[in-house]
Amino acid sequence: MTVAVVGLGATGAQVVRILNAEAPSPVLLHEPNRERLNSALASFPGTVVGGARPSGDVVVLAWSGERHVSVAQEALERGAHVVSVSDHPGDVDGLLSLDPIARRVGRTVVVGAGFAPGLTCLLARHASTALDVVEEIAVFKAGTGGPMCARQHHHALKRSGSEWSGDAWQLRRGSSGRELTWFPDPLGARDCYRAWLAEPILLHRIFPGAMRITARVAATRRDRMTVRLPMLRPPHADGGPGGIRVEVRGRRGRAVETMVYGVMAHPSVAAGTVAATMVLGMMATTRPEPGARGLGELPDPLPMLRSLHDRGLRAVTYESSS
C-alpha cells in the first residue's frame, strides 16, 4: 500500500517522519507551499512528490482547518482509505457523514486521528473496559500544534460547544464553565473552559448511554480577553508542550469509580504519531473494515495504545473510588 500525506506542517512532518522510516513504499507528499515541500524532501530521503491529487492507497489529511470533507470524498471515489487529523467539529461531522460512500466503495475513513480528538477517545474507550457502566466522560486538553491549530483554538473559545447532558445535546457558551484541571507534570494545573470541540461528537458514538459528556480546553486570561478579536500576533510554528486528561466515571458492581488518564506531549508530535500509527495498522490489516468512524471505535484500543506507548506517548494513570 502507498501512502499520500496532504499537508506538511508540524503534524504532517511527524506523520512523514514515521512513515518514511517504517512504511514499505515511498511516501507521496502533497503540499502547496514549495518551501515546506522542498524541506520535507530534503529531510526525508525516499519520499516523492505526489501528483496534482492525492492518489495513494491511504490518504492522510494532516492540515488543520476545513476542507477535509471534500478532499476525503474525492479520495474515496478514487479508491483510497482516508485518515484525518482534523479537530474541527464541522470537519468531524462532515467526515462521519461520508459513511455511506465509504461502505459503498469498501474503504475506511478514520476521523479525529490526532492527539485530541484521537488519543483522548482511545483512552476513554480503554478506561471503559474497567467499568460495567459508563456514566460520565470529561476530556480536557492544553496546548496547540502548528499555527492553524492555534487559530482553531482561538476560534473555538468564542463559539458555543455541544455537551451531552441527560438524553439531549446542550449548547454551552464558549469560554464559560471554568474548571481547574491538573495535567501531567510539568504542565500542572490549568484553567479549562468550554469551547467548540469535537470530542463530545465522537465520544457519544462510543458511549450513547452515558449521562454526561463534556470537553474543555485550557486558556489563559489573555486568551479569554482577546477571544472576540483577531489574533493579536502570529502563532508560533509549534505551540510547545501540551497535554490531555481523560476522566471516565461509572460503576463496577455497586462501587462508583473514576478512571483518569493523562498524557503530556507536543500536540503536533503526538497528533502525527497517532495518525502514522493508525496508517501502519491499516497497512498491516488485510482488509480494514469499511465505513467512517472515530479512532475510539476501534474494536480493541489496546494494541494501538501499546504501539503509541512504544513510540513515546505514555499515559499516566490515576484511579479513585467512592
C-alpha positions in Angstrom: 0.0 0.0 0.0 1.2 3.5 -0.8 0.5 6.5 1.5 -0.1 10.1 0.5 0.3 12.8 3.1 -1.5 16.0 2.4 -0.2 19.0 4.5 3.4 19.2 5.7 3.1 21.4 8.7 4.3 20.4 12.2 1.8 17.5 12.3 2.2 16.4 8.7 6.0 16.3 9.1 5.7 14.0 12.0 3.5 11.7 10.0 6.0 11.6 7.2 8.9 11.1 9.6 7.4 7.8 11.0 6.0 6.5 7.7 9.2 7.2 5.9 11.1 5.0 8.4 8.5 2.2 8.7 6.2 2.1 5.6 7.3 -0.4 2.9 6.6 2.1 0.0 7.8 5.7 -0.6 5.5 8.3 0.9 3.9 10.7 -1.5 4.0 14.3 -0.4 1.3 16.9 -1.2 2.0 20.5 0.0 1.2 23.7 -1.9 3.9 25.6 0.0 7.0 25.0 -2.1 9.4 25.8 0.7 7.8 23.3 3.0 7.7 20.7 0.3 11.4 21.1 -0.5 12.3 21.0 3.1 10.4 17.7 3.6 12.0 16.2 0.5 15.5 17.1 1.9 14.7 15.9 5.4 13.2 12.6 4.4 15.1 10.8 1.6 12.9 8.3 -0.2 9.8 10.5 -0.2 8.5 11.7 -3.6 6.3 14.5 -4.8 2.7 13.4 -5.3 0.6 14.3 -8.4 -2.0 17.0 -8.7 -4.4 15.0 -6.5 -3.6 12.6 -3.6 -3.5 9.1 -5.2 -2.2 6.7 -2.6 -3.9 3.7 -1.2 -4.2 5.6 2.1 -4.5 9.4 2.1 -3.6 11.2 5.4 -5.2 14.6 5.7 -2.7 16.4 8.0 -3.5 20.1 7.9 -5.8 21.9 10.4 -8.8 23.8 9.3 -11.7 23.0 7.0 -12.0 21.3 3.6 -11.1 17.8 4.8 -14.5 16.6 3.7 -14.3 17.4 0.0 -10.7 16.1 -0.3 -11.7 12.9 1.6 -14.7 12.3 -0.7 -12.5 12.7 -3.8 -10.0 10.2 -2.3 -12.8 7.7 -1.5 -14.1 7.9 -5.0 -10.6 7.1 -6.3 -10.5 4.0 -4.1 -8.3 5.3 -1.2 -8.7 4.9 2.6 -8.6 8.2 4.5 -7.1 9.2 7.8 -7.9 12.7 9.1 -6.3 14.5 12.0 -8.7 17.5 11.9 -10.1 18.6 15.3 -12.6 21.0 13.6 -16.2 19.9 14.6 -17.5 20.8 11.2 -14.9 18.5 9.6 -15.7 15.7 12.0 -19.4 15.9 11.3 -18.8 16.0 7.6 -16.4 13.2 7.5 -18.7 10.9 9.5 -21.4 11.7 7.0 -19.3 10.0 4.3 -20.0 6.6 5.9 -22.5 5.5 3.1 -19.9 6.4 0.4 -17.1 4.6 2.3 -19.2 1.5 2.7 -20.3 1.6 -1.0 -16.7 1.7 -2.2 -15.4 -0.6 0.5 -13.0 1.9 2.1 -12.4 3.3 5.6 -12.4 6.9 6.8 -10.8 7.3 10.2 -12.0 10.6 11.8 -10.2 12.6 14.5 -7.0 10.5 14.3 -4.8 13.0 16.3 -4.0 14.0 19.9 -7.3 15.5 20.8 -9.6 14.1 19.4 -7.8 10.8 18.8 -5.8 9.6 21.7 -8.4 11.1 24.0 -11.0 8.8 22.5 -8.7 5.8 22.7 -8.1 6.4 26.4 -11.8 6.9 27.1 -12.6 3.6 25.4 -9.8 1.8 27.3 -11.0 3.2 30.6 -14.5 1.9 29.9 -13.2 -1.7 29.9 -12.7 -1.5 33.6 -16.3 -0.4 34.3 -19.6 -2.2 34.0 -21.5 1.1 33.2 -20.1 4.4 31.9 -22.0 7.4 33.3 -19.8 10.5 32.7 -16.8 11.4 30.5 -14.8 14.6 30.7 -12.0 15.5 28.4 -9.5 18.3 28.9 -6.7 19.4 26.6 -3.9 22.0 26.7 -1.6 23.4 24.1 -1.7 23.7 20.3 0.3 22.3 17.4 1.1 24.5 14.4 -0.2 27.9 13.5 -3.5 26.6 12.1 -4.1 24.6 15.3 -3.6 27.8 17.3 -6.1 29.7 15.1 -8.6 26.9 15.6 -8.1 27.1 19.4 -8.7 30.8 19.3 -11.8 30.4 17.2 -13.2 27.5 19.3 -13.1 29.6 22.5 -15.6 32.1 21.1 -18.1 29.6 19.8 -20.7 27.7 21.8 -19.9 24.0 22.0 -22.2 21.0 22.4 -22.3 18.8 25.6 -24.3 15.7 26.1 -26.4 16.0 29.2 -29.1 13.5 30.2 -30.6 12.5 27.0 -30.1 15.6 24.8 -27.4 17.9 23.4 -27.0 21.2 25.1 -25.2 24.3 23.7 -22.8 25.9 26.2 -21.2 29.3 25.7 -17.6 29.3 24.7 -15.1 30.5 27.4 -17.5 29.6 30.2 -17.5 26.8 32.8 -14.1 27.5 34.3 -12.6 24.3 35.8 -9.1 24.0 37.3 -7.6 20.8 35.8 -4.4 19.0 36.7 -2.3 17.8 33.7 0.8 15.7 33.9 3.9 17.5 35.1 5.5 19.8 34.1 2.2 21.3 32.8 0.5 21.1 36.2 -2.7 23.0 36.9 -4.5 24.9 34.1 -7.9 26.7 34.0 -10.0 25.0 31.3 -13.1 26.3 29.6 -15.9 25.2 27.4 -15.3 25.6 23.6 -16.4 24.4 20.2 -14.7 21.0 20.4 -15.2 17.7 18.6 -14.7 15.2 21.4 -18.4 15.1 22.5 -19.5 14.2 19.0 -17.1 11.3 18.7 -17.5 10.0 22.3 -21.2 10.0 22.1 -21.0 7.5 19.3 -19.0 5.2 21.5 -21.0 5.8 24.7 -24.6 6.6 23.7 -25.8 5.5 27.2 -23.6 8.0 29.1 -25.5 10.6 31.1 -22.9 13.4 30.5 -20.1 14.0 28.0 -18.1 17.2 28.2 -14.9 18.7 26.8 -12.8 21.7 27.8 -9.7 23.4 26.7 -7.0 25.2 28.7 -6.9 29.0 28.2 -5.2 32.0 29.8 -6.8 35.2 30.9 -5.4 36.9 27.8 -6.9 34.1 25.6 -10.3 34.9 27.0 -10.0 38.7 26.9 -9.0 38.7 23.2 -11.3 35.9 22.1 -13.6 38.3 20.2 -10.7 39.9 18.4 -8.4 38.7 15.6 -5.3 37.0 16.8 -3.0 39.8 18.0 0.2 38.2 17.0 1.2 35.4 14.6 1.2 32.0 16.3 4.5 30.0 16.7 5.4 27.3 14.2 5.0 24.8 17.1 2.9 25.5 20.2 5.3 23.8 22.6 4.3 21.2 25.3 0.7 20.3 25.7 -1.4 17.6 27.3 -4.6 15.8 27.6 -6.6 14.5 30.6 -9.5 12.0 30.2 -11.8 11.2 33.1 -14.3 8.3 32.9 -16.8 7.8 35.7 -19.1 4.9 36.1 -19.9 1.8 38.1 -18.2 -1.5 38.7 -20.5 -3.7 40.6 -22.0 -1.5 43.3 -19.0 0.8 43.6 -18.7 4.2 41.8 -15.3 4.6 40.2 -13.4 7.2 38.2 -10.6 6.3 35.8 -8.3 9.2 35.0 -5.6 9.2 32.3 -3.2 11.9 31.3 -0.6 12.4 28.6 2.0 15.2 28.1 3.5 15.8 24.7 3.9 18.4 22.0 0.5 18.3 20.3 1.8 18.3 16.8 4.2 15.4 17.5 1.5 13.5 19.3 -1.1 14.0 16.6 1.3 13.0 13.9 2.4 9.9 15.8 -1.2 8.8 16.3 -2.1 9.3 12.7 1.0 7.4 11.4 0.4 4.6 13.8 -3.1 4.3 12.6 -1.9 4.1 9.0 0.7 1.4 9.8 -2.1 -0.6 11.5 -4.3 -0.3 8.4 -1.4 -1.4 6.2 -0.9 -4.5 8.4 -4.6 -5.4 8.1 -5.6 -7.5 5.1 -8.9 -5.6 4.7 -9.8 -2.7 7.0 -13.5 -2.6 7.9 -15.3 -0.1 5.5 -17.1 2.9 6.8 -16.5 6.2 8.6 -15.7 6.1 12.3 -13.8 7.8 15.0 -10.5 6.4 16.3 -12.1 5.3 19.6 -14.4 3.0 17.7 -11.7 0.5 17.0 -12.7 -3.0 18.1 -9.9 -3.2 20.6 -7.9 0.0 21.5 -5.2 -1.8 23.5 -2.9 -2.8 20.6 -2.8 0.7 19.3 -2.2 2.2 22.8 0.7 -0.3 23.1 2.1 0.9 19.8 1.8 4.5 20.8 3.5 3.7 24.2 6.4 2.2 22.2 6.7 5.4 20.2 6.8 7.6 23.3 3.2 8.5 24.0 2.9 7.2 27.5 -0.1 7.8 29.7 -0.1 8.3 33.5 -2.9 6.7 35.3 -4.9 7.6 38.4 -7.7 5.6 39.9 -10.1 6.5 42.7 -13.3 5.1 44.1 -16.1 6.3 46.3 
